[in-house]
């Protein structure tokens, strides 16, 4: 996969942070827009998608192992989005009915 900076969306709260090429490449405060678009096809409610990605990013940052093959260029958000796209994680339908 080629690096394409036009394919990157800022993570909420990243405003005001100095963006460097290193930060963009390791995904520390950014995620790829193509992954967001693909994941939103599976989880169309933005708040639900945001909460799922946030919870999984927190787990990954605390040391949980990724459920997919990762690339050194993938940040935690990219890993979480890819896990959603590949069906490794998702939302329990019963929790949406409450």
MOQUIRA-V729596 format. One record per residue. N is the residue number from 1. PHI is phi in whole degrees, -180 to 180 (NA if undefined). Layout:
n: {N & N}
phi: {PHI & PHI}
//
This chain:
n: {1 & 2 & 3 & 4 & 5 & 6 & 7 & 8 & 9 & 10 & 11 & 12 & 13 & 14 & 15 & 16 & 17 & 18 & 19 & 20 & 21 & 22 & 23 & 24 & 25 & 26 & 27 & 28 & 29 & 30 & 31 & 32 & 33 & 34 & 35 & 36 & 37 & 38 & 39 & 40 & 41 & 42 & 43 & 44 & 45 & 46 & 47 & 48 & 49 & 50 & 51 & 52 & 53 & 54 & 55 & 56 & 57 & 58 & 59 & 60 & 61 & 62 & 63 & 64 & 65 & 66 & 67 & 68 & 69 & 70 & 71 & 72 & 73 & 74 & 75 & 76 & 77 & 78 & 79 & 80 & 81 & 82 & 83 & 84 & 85 & 86 & 87 & 88 & 89 & 90 & 91 & 92 & 93 & 94 & 95 & 96 & 97 & 98}
phi: {NA & -81 & -70 & -141 & -65 & -76 & -98 & -117 & -115 & -69 & -74 & -56 & 91 & -87 & -61 & 86 & -81 & -71 & -95 & -118 & -59 & -64 & -63 & -67 & -69 & -89 & 72 & -63 & -136 & -138 & -138 & -77 & -66 & -66 & -71 & -63 & -61 & -66 & -67 & -71 & -71 & -87 & -127 & -74 & -85 & -54 & -63 & -68 & -62 & -61 & -65 & -66 & -63 & -61 & -64 & -71 & -61 & -61 & -61 & -63 & -68 & -87 & 111 & -64 & -80 & -63 & -96 & -132 & -72 & -110 & -116 & -61 & -87 & -84 & -88 & -62 & -66 & -63 & -64 & -61 & -63 & -65 & -62 & -65 & -61 & -84 & 77 & -78 & -134 & -168 & -105 & -70 & -57 & -65 & -70 & -78 & -79 & -72}
//
